[in-house]
Amino acid sequence: MNLLQQLQQAQAQVLARRWFLRDCGVGLAGLALNSLLSRDGVAAPAAANPLATRQPHYPAKAKRVIYIFQAGAPSHLELFDNKPELTKHSGQLPPAELLKGYRAAFINPNSALLGPKFKFAKHGQSGMELSEVLPYTAQVADELCLIRTMQTEAVNHAPAQIMMNTGSQQFGRPSFGSWTLYGLGSESNDLPGFVVLTSAKGTSGGASNYGCGFLPTVYGGIPFRSSGEPVLYLSNPAGVDQDTQRASLDALNRLNAQSLHADADPEIAARIQSYEMAYRLQTSAPELMELGQETKETLDSYGIKNPKDANFARNCLLARRLVERGVRFVQLFHEAWDQHGNLTAGVKQNALDTDQASAALIRDLKQRGLLKDTLVIWGGEFGRTPMVQGGNDGRDHHNRCFSLWLAGGGIKGGYTHGQTDELGFNVAADPVHVNDLHATLLHLLGFDHTRLTFRSQGRDYRLTDVHGHVVKEMLS
């Protein structure tokens, strides 16, 4: 066979619809069309549903994720990393050698040091040191793995948030939630596999924090609204009953199926799936959002006074309800931690808004037997400077070290990882880069982070890019 014949044969194979549906990576054209279209008398292609549950590379400790993203950068020095020496040297200039090559976002790095604003104490059998403004988190200290040595390259909010959520400062990469859904599929037929809940204000990084990037659209995060209908236009308009809507949707599905058979465009398949999901959400979403079904004891534990009030506590309880219903990945965004000034009052208020519900979620999951295979993450995009900003009560962005905590899903409870220097400026031992964190989280979900890839624009991409290693010390 000559070269021209080989090229012609290869081209024919590429254009063959049957080959596309059988062999194209993740079976993009499937999307459960057997169940969606056979009911309407339309032959569905023999392809897998990309949201069907799939097995990871090896047995996983975690099956689902709740990521509590405290956007705006919580101060590790006020919450998680006690620095008596910083208090001792408060008001003095930092050592000159400390500032070599240092880049701050706004302040002159040669600003006076600022001691922590709150006292710390040891808690639990592990003796984990936590701030006095986190009394509820202190009660679950033995469930937590506290990382004090997180590092990132980014120094401003949007790039740092995108880095924490996608492994890159560049727009257009898939989020951690999308990679998780791509790798594991969803266990829910009536709710999206990746749900996003927001309190406080929207994040600086916007939808890129939960977007699917170059992955198929079906793997993107779906925002649920904080009040009113969780999804816009969920209810039928006046004059449209359920039978009329079903008939209209069936007709639309048949037209989309014809286009799918002709063009084999994965986005048409994603559209069919999204229409069907929206139809099922009309029943499942209102039931999900009705917190009146919960006991008073449960509501009180989260600090929920009115189940209809939109706030962080309500979102924490919704997160538990979502994972109970098979949702693979739930992400809570709460951007309120950017204390360039008014640090003392700001951190105290933020702790009042989030501490009780965060701890209640851990206890609630454990009580229901869900914590052992649910991975919970709490943290922001970077930390705050040991130097003062805004008079005498503020801190700038700090990327050289910051803290976050993990719980459940194969994490070693009651463990504090890493150590920073005496001023909370640099990592002194056991650094954890964002890529290392992602590698570890994927490991807990059953994936070798170097093998969970997707080919785009001629190369294989992964969440950790070409970096990252699993931090084994944090594993149970």
C-alpha positions as CSV (number, residue, x, y, z in Angstrom):
1,M,0.0,0.0,0.0
2,N,1.5,3.3,-1.1
3,L,1.5,6.5,1.0
4,L,-1.5,8.1,-0.7
5,Q,-3.6,5.0,-0.1
6,Q,-2.6,5.0,3.5
7,L,-3.6,8.6,3.9
8,Q,-6.9,8.0,2.2
9,Q,-7.6,5.0,4.5
10,A,-6.7,7.1,7.6
11,Q,-8.9,9.9,6.5
12,A,-11.8,7.5,5.9
13,Q,-11.3,6.1,9.4
14,V,-11.3,9.6,10.9
15,L,-14.5,10.5,9.2
16,A,-16.3,7.3,10.0
17,R,-19.1,8.0,12.5
18,R,-19.1,4.5,13.8
19,W,-15.4,4.8,14.6
20,F,-15.9,8.1,16.3
21,L,-18.7,6.8,18.5
22,R,-16.8,3.6,19.4
23,D,-13.3,4.9,20.0
24,C,-13.3,8.6,20.7
25,G,-11.7,8.8,24.2
26,V,-14.5,9.3,26.8
27,G,-17.4,8.4,24.5
28,L,-18.5,12.0,24.2
29,A,-21.5,11.3,22.0
30,G,-23.2,8.8,24.4
31,L,-24.5,10.8,27.3
32,A,-27.0,8.1,28.2
33,L,-28.8,8.5,24.8
34,N,-30.0,4.9,25.0
35,S,-32.3,5.9,27.8
36,L,-33.0,9.4,26.6
37,L,-33.8,8.6,23.0
38,S,-35.0,5.0,22.8
39,R,-38.1,6.2,24.7
40,D,-38.8,8.6,21.8
41,G,-38.2,6.0,19.1
42,V,-34.9,7.3,18.0
43,A,-32.0,4.8,17.8
44,A,-29.2,5.8,20.2
45,P,-25.6,5.3,19.3
46,A,-23.7,2.5,21.1
47,A,-21.6,4.7,23.3
48,A,-20.9,5.1,27.0
49,N,-22.4,7.9,29.1
50,P,-19.5,10.2,30.0
51,L,-21.2,10.9,33.4
52,A,-21.6,7.2,34.2
53,T,-19.5,6.0,37.2
54,R,-16.1,4.8,36.4
55,Q,-13.3,3.1,38.3
56,P,-10.1,5.0,39.1
57,H,-6.6,3.7,38.6
58,Y,-6.6,1.9,41.9
59,P,-8.9,1.5,45.0
60,A,-9.7,5.0,46.4
61,K,-10.1,6.2,49.9
62,A,-12.3,9.1,48.8
63,K,-15.3,8.9,46.6
64,R,-16.5,12.5,46.6
65,V,-15.3,16.0,47.5
66,I,-16.6,19.0,49.3
67,Y,-14.2,22.0,48.7
68,I,-14.8,25.0,51.0
69,F,-13.0,27.7,49.2
70,Q,-12.4,30.7,51.6
71,A,-11.6,33.2,48.9
72,G,-9.7,36.4,49.7
73,A,-6.9,34.7,51.6
74,P,-7.5,33.9,55.3
75,S,-4.6,35.0,57.4
76,H,-2.7,32.0,58.6
77,L,-1.1,34.2,61.3
78,E,-4.5,34.9,62.9
79,L,-6.0,31.4,62.4
80,F,-3.6,28.5,62.1
81,D,0.1,29.3,62.6
82,N,1.0,30.7,66.0
83,K,4.1,32.9,66.0
84,P,5.1,34.2,69.4
85,E,8.3,35.6,67.9
86,L,6.3,37.8,65.6
87,T,4.5,39.2,68.6
88,K,7.8,39.8,70.3
89,H,9.1,41.8,67.2
90,S,5.9,43.5,66.3
91,G,6.6,47.1,65.2
92,Q,10.2,46.3,64.2
93,L,11.4,46.1,60.6
94,P,11.9,42.6,59.1
95,P,15.4,41.4,58.7
96,A,16.8,42.6,55.4
97,E,17.9,39.1,54.3
98,L,14.3,38.0,54.5
99,L,13.2,40.4,51.8
100,K,15.7,39.5,49.1
101,G,13.7,38.7,45.9
102,Y,10.4,39.1,47.7
103,R,7.4,40.4,45.8
104,A,4.4,41.8,47.7
105,A,1.2,42.8,46.0
106,F,0.8,46.3,47.3
107,I,2.9,47.3,50.3
108,N,6.5,48.2,50.5
109,P,8.0,44.9,51.8
110,N,10.2,46.9,54.2
111,S,7.1,47.6,56.4
112,A,7.0,47.0,60.1
113,L,6.2,43.5,61.4
114,L,2.7,43.0,62.9
115,G,2.1,40.5,65.7
116,P,-0.9,38.1,65.6
117,K,-4.2,39.6,66.8
118,F,-5.6,36.5,68.6
119,K,-4.4,34.0,71.1
120,F,-3.8,30.3,70.3
121,A,-4.3,27.1,72.3
122,K,-3.8,23.4,71.8
123,H,-6.8,21.2,71.1
124,G,-7.8,17.5,71.0
125,Q,-5.6,14.6,71.7
126,S,-3.3,15.7,68.9
127,G,-2.7,19.1,70.6
128,M,-3.3,21.0,67.4
129,E,-2.7,24.7,67.8
130,L,-5.6,26.8,66.7
131,S,-6.8,30.4,67.1
132,E,-9.3,31.4,69.8
133,V,-11.6,32.7,67.0
134,L,-12.1,29.0,65.8
135,P,-13.8,27.4,68.9
136,Y,-15.9,25.0,66.8
137,T,-13.1,23.9,64.5
138,A,-11.1,23.3,67.6
139,Q,-13.7,20.7,68.6
140,V,-13.0,18.6,65.5
141,A,-9.2,19.1,65.6
142,D,-8.5,15.4,65.7
143,E,-10.3,15.0,62.4
144,L,-8.2,17.5,60.6
145,C,-4.9,17.5,58.7
146,L,-3.6,21.1,59.0
147,I,-1.1,22.0,56.3
148,R,0.9,25.1,57.4
149,T,3.4,25.1,54.5
150,M,1.3,25.7,51.3
151,Q,3.1,27.6,48.6
152,T,2.0,29.3,45.3
153,E,3.6,31.5,42.7
154,A,0.6,33.9,42.3
155,V,0.5,37.1,44.4
156,N,-2.9,38.5,43.3
157,H,-6.4,37.1,43.9
158,A,-7.7,36.1,40.4
159,P,-4.5,34.2,39.3
160,A,-4.0,32.7,42.7
161,Q,-7.6,31.4,42.9
162,I,-7.4,30.0,39.4
163,M,-4.1,28.4,40.3
164,M,-5.6,26.8,43.4
165,N,-8.6,25.5,41.4
166,T,-7.0,24.5,38.1
167,G,-3.3,24.1,38.7
168,S,-2.4,27.0,36.5
169,Q,-2.6,30.8,36.6
170,Q,-3.8,30.8,33.0
171,F,-7.5,31.0,32.1
172,G,-8.9,28.0,30.2
173,R,-7.7,25.0,32.2
174,P,-10.2,22.5,33.7
175,S,-10.9,22.9,37.4
176,F,-10.2,20.3,40.0
177,G,-13.9,19.6,40.2
178,S,-14.1,19.0,36.5
179,W,-11.1,16.7,36.5
180,T,-12.8,14.7,39.3
181,L,-16.0,14.4,37.4
182,Y,-14.2,13.5,34.2
183,G,-12.3,10.7,36.1
184,L,-15.0,9.3,38.2
185,G,-18.3,10.2,36.6
186,S,-21.4,11.0,38.8
187,E,-23.5,8.8,41.0
188,S,-26.6,11.1,40.6
189,N,-29.1,10.8,37.8
190,D,-31.2,13.8,39.0
191,L,-28.6,16.4,40.0
192,P,-25.4,17.7,38.3
193,G,-22.2,15.8,39.2
194,F,-20.5,19.1,40.1
195,V,-22.4,21.8,42.0
196,V,-21.2,25.2,43.0
197,L,-22.6,27.2,45.9
198,T,-21.7,30.8,46.7
199,S,-22.0,33.0,49.8
200,A,-20.6,36.5,50.6
201,K,-19.6,37.9,47.2
202,G,-18.5,36.3,43.9
203,T,-14.9,35.2,43.5
204,S,-12.2,37.3,41.8
205,G,-11.4,34.4,39.5
206,G,-15.0,34.0,38.4
207,A,-16.3,31.0,36.6
208,S,-12.8,29.9,35.7
209,N,-12.6,28.5,39.3
210,Y,-15.1,25.8,38.4
211,G,-15.1,25.7,34.6
212,C,-14.3,22.7,32.5
213,G,-11.7,24.4,30.3
214,F,-11.0,22.2,27.3
215,L,-12.8,19.2,28.8
216,P,-16.3,18.6,27.4
217,T,-19.0,21.0,28.7
218,V,-20.7,18.2,30.6
219,Y,-17.9,18.2,33.2
220,G,-18.3,21.9,34.2
221,G,-19.5,23.1,37.6
222,I,-23.2,24.1,37.8
223,P,-23.8,27.2,40.0
224,F,-26.9,26.9,42.3
225,R,-28.4,30.3,43.3
226,S,-28.4,31.2,47.0
227,S,-32.1,32.3,47.0
228,G,-35.2,31.7,45.0
229,E,-35.1,28.9,42.4
230,P,-31.6,27.2,42.6
231,V,-31.4,27.4,38.7
232,L,-32.9,30.2,36.7
233,Y,-36.1,29.4,34.8
234,L,-36.6,26.1,36.6
235,S,-40.3,26.5,36.8
236,N,-42.5,26.3,33.7
237,P,-43.9,29.6,32.4
238,A,-47.6,30.3,32.6
239,G,-49.6,28.2,30.1
240,V,-47.0,25.3,29.9
241,D,-47.9,22.2,31.8
242,Q,-45.7,19.2,32.3
243,D,-47.1,17.2,29.4
244,T,-46.5,20.1,27.0
245,Q,-43.0,20.5,28.2
246,R,-42.2,16.8,27.9
247,A,-43.6,16.8,24.3
248,S,-41.6,19.8,23.4
249,L,-38.4,18.4,24.9
250,D,-38.9,15.1,23.1
251,A,-39.2,16.9,19.8
252,L,-36.1,18.9,20.5
253,N,-34.2,15.8,21.5
254,R,-35.1,14.1,18.2
255,L,-33.9,17.1,16.2
256,N,-30.7,17.2,18.2
257,A,-30.2,13.5,17.8
258,Q,-30.4,13.8,14.0
259,S,-27.7,16.5,14.2
260,L,-25.7,14.3,16.4
261,H,-25.9,11.3,14.0
262,A,-24.9,13.6,11.1
263,D,-22.1,15.6,12.7
264,A,-20.9,13.5,15.7
265,D,-20.4,16.8,17.6
266,P,-19.9,16.1,21.3
267,E,-21.4,19.5,22.3
268,I,-24.7,18.4,20.7
269,A,-24.6,15.3,23.0
270,A,-23.8,17.6,26.0
271,R,-26.8,19.8,25.0
272,I,-29.2,16.8,25.0
273,Q,-27.9,15.7,28.4
274,S,-28.2,19.2,29.9
275,Y,-31.8,19.6,28.6
276,E,-32.8,16.2,30.3
277,M,-30.9,17.2,33.5
278,A,-32.8,20.5,33.6
279,Y,-36.1,18.6,33.2
280,R,-35.3,16.3,36.1
281,L,-34.0,19.2,38.2
282,Q,-37.6,20.6,38.3
283,T,-38.3,17.8,40.8
284,S,-35.0,17.1,42.4
285,A,-33.8,20.7,43.0
286,P,-36.8,21.9,45.1
287,E,-36.6,18.8,47.2
288,L,-32.9,19.3,47.8
289,M,-33.3,23.0,48.8
290,E,-36.1,22.3,51.3
291,L,-34.1,22.4,54.5
292,G,-37.4,22.2,56.5
293,Q,-36.9,18.4,56.2
294,E,-33.9,18.6,58.6
295,T,-34.3,18.3,62.3
296,K,-34.0,21.3,64.6
297,E,-31.0,19.7,66.2
298,T,-29.3,19.5,62.8
299,L,-30.2,23.1,61.9
300,D,-29.0,24.3,65.3
301,S,-25.6,22.5,64.9
302,Y,-24.9,24.4,61.7
303,G,-26.1,27.7,63.3
304,I,-29.1,28.0,60.9
305,K,-31.8,30.1,62.4
306,N,-34.0,30.5,59.3
307,P,-33.6,27.6,56.7
308,K,-34.6,30.0,53.9
309,D,-31.8,32.6,54.6
310,A,-29.0,32.4,52.1
311,N,-25.6,32.2,53.9
312,F,-22.5,30.1,54.4
313,A,-24.1,27.8,57.0
314,R,-27.0,26.9,54.7
315,N,-24.5,26.1,51.9
316,C,-22.6,23.8,54.2
317,L,-25.8,21.8,55.0
318,L,-26.7,21.8,51.3
319,A,-23.3,20.3,50.6
320,R,-24.0,17.4,52.9
321,R,-27.4,16.9,51.2
322,L,-25.9,17.0,47.8
323,V,-23.2,14.4,48.5
324,E,-25.9,12.2,50.1
325,R,-27.7,12.3,46.7
326,G,-24.7,11.2,44.7
327,V,-23.2,14.5,43.6
328,R,-19.5,13.8,43.1
329,F,-18.1,17.3,43.7
330,V,-19.5,20.2,45.7
331,Q,-17.6,23.5,45.9
332,L,-18.5,26.4,48.3
333,F,-17.1,29.8,47.6
334,H,-17.0,32.4,50.3
335,E,-15.0,35.5,49.4
336,A,-14.7,37.7,52.5
337,W,-11.1,37.3,53.7
338,D,-9.2,40.1,52.0
339,Q,-8.2,42.1,55.1
340,H,-5.8,44.8,53.9
341,G,-7.2,46.8,56.7
342,N,-9.6,46.2,59.6
343,L,-7.9,42.9,60.2
344,T,-9.0,42.2,63.7
345,A,-12.7,42.9,63.2
346,G,-12.7,41.3,59.7
347,V,-11.1,38.0,60.7
348,K,-13.3,37.8,63.8
349,Q,-16.5,38.3,61.8
350,N,-15.5,35.9,59.1
351,A,-14.8,33.3,61.8
352,L,-18.2,33.9,63.3
353,D,-19.8,33.4,59.8
354,T,-17.9,30.2,58.9
355,D,-16.4,28.4,61.9
356,Q,-19.5,26.7,63.3
357,A,-20.9,25.5,60.1
358,S,-17.6,24.2,58.8
359,A,-17.2,22.1,62.0
360,A,-20.8,21.0,61.9
361,L,-20.3,19.7,58.4
362,I,-17.4,17.5,59.6
363,R,-19.4,16.1,62.5
364,D,-22.6,15.6,60.4
365,L,-20.7,13.7,57.7
366,K,-19.0,11.5,60.4
367,Q,-22.3,10.8,62.1
368,R,-23.9,9.6,58.9
369,G,-20.9,7.5,57.9
370,L,-19.9,9.7,55.0
371,L,-16.7,11.3,56.3
372,K,-14.6,8.2,55.8
373,D,-15.0,8.5,52.0
374,T,-15.7,12.2,51.6
375,L,-12.8,14.5,51.2
376,V,-13.3,17.9,52.8
377,I,-11.0,20.8,51.9
378,W,-11.0,24.3,53.7
379,G,-8.7,27.1,52.6
380,G,-8.0,30.1,50.3
381,E,-5.6,31.1,47.6
382,F,-2.7,32.4,49.7
383,G,-1.9,33.8,53.1
384,R,-1.2,37.3,54.6
385,T,2.1,39.1,55.2
386,P,3.8,39.2,58.6
387,M,4.3,42.9,57.8
388,V,1.6,45.5,58.4
389,Q,-0.6,47.2,55.9
390,G,-3.3,49.9,56.4
391,G,-2.0,51.7,59.5
392,N,-1.7,49.1,62.2
393,D,-4.4,46.6,61.4
394,G,-4.0,45.0,58.0
395,R,-1.9,42.5,56.0
396,D,-1.1,42.3,52.3
397,H,-1.1,39.1,50.1
398,H,1.6,36.5,50.9
399,N,2.3,33.5,48.7
400,R,5.4,32.0,50.4
401,C,3.5,30.1,53.0
402,F,-0.1,29.8,54.0
403,S,-2.4,27.3,55.7
404,L,-5.4,25.1,54.9
405,W,-7.0,22.0,56.3
406,L,-8.3,18.7,55.0
407,A,-10.5,16.0,56.6
408,G,-12.0,12.6,55.8
409,G,-11.4,10.5,52.7
410,G,-8.1,8.9,53.7
411,I,-6.5,12.0,55.4
412,K,-4.5,11.5,58.6
413,G,-6.6,13.2,61.3
414,G,-5.0,15.2,64.1
415,Y,-1.9,15.8,62.1
416,T,-0.1,19.1,61.5
417,H,2.1,19.1,58.4
418,G,5.1,21.3,57.9
419,Q,6.7,24.2,59.7
420,T,7.2,27.9,58.9
421,D,10.0,30.1,60.2
422,E,9.6,32.0,63.5
423,L,8.0,35.0,61.7
424,G,5.6,33.0,59.5
425,F,7.3,34.4,56.4
426,N,9.0,31.3,54.7
427,V,8.6,27.6,54.9
428,A,11.1,26.0,57.2
429,A,10.3,22.3,56.6
430,D,8.1,20.2,54.4
431,P,6.7,22.6,51.7
432,V,3.5,21.7,49.9
433,H,3.1,23.4,46.5
434,V,-0.3,23.7,45.0
435,N,0.7,21.0,42.4
436,D,1.6,18.7,45.3
437,L,-1.7,19.3,47.0
438,H,-3.5,18.4,43.7
439,A,-1.4,15.3,43.3
440,T,-2.3,14.2,46.8
441,L,-6.0,14.9,46.4
442,L,-6.1,12.9,43.1
443,H,-4.3,10.1,44.9
444,L,-7.0,9.9,47.5
445,L,-9.6,9.7,44.8
446,G,-7.7,6.7,43.3
447,F,-5.8,8.4,40.5
448,D,-2.1,8.6,39.5
449,H,-2.0,12.3,38.7
450,T,0.4,11.7,35.9
451,R,-2.1,9.4,34.1
452,L,-5.3,11.3,34.5
453,T,-4.9,13.3,31.2
454,F,-6.9,14.8,28.4
455,R,-5.5,15.5,24.9
456,S,-6.0,19.0,23.7
457,Q,-4.3,21.0,21.0
458,G,-1.8,18.2,20.3
459,R,-0.6,17.5,23.9
460,D,-1.8,15.6,26.9
461,Y,-2.8,17.9,29.8
462,R,-3.3,17.0,33.4
463,L,-4.3,18.9,36.6
464,T,-0.7,19.0,37.9
465,D,0.8,20.0,34.5
466,V,4.3,18.6,34.6
467,H,4.8,19.0,38.4
468,G,3.5,17.7,41.7
469,H,4.2,14.7,44.0
470,V,2.0,12.9,46.5
471,V,2.6,14.1,50.1
472,K,2.4,10.6,51.8
473,E,2.8,12.0,55.3
474,M,-0.7,13.3,55.1
475,L,-2.3,10.0,54.3
476,S,-3.9,7.8,56.9
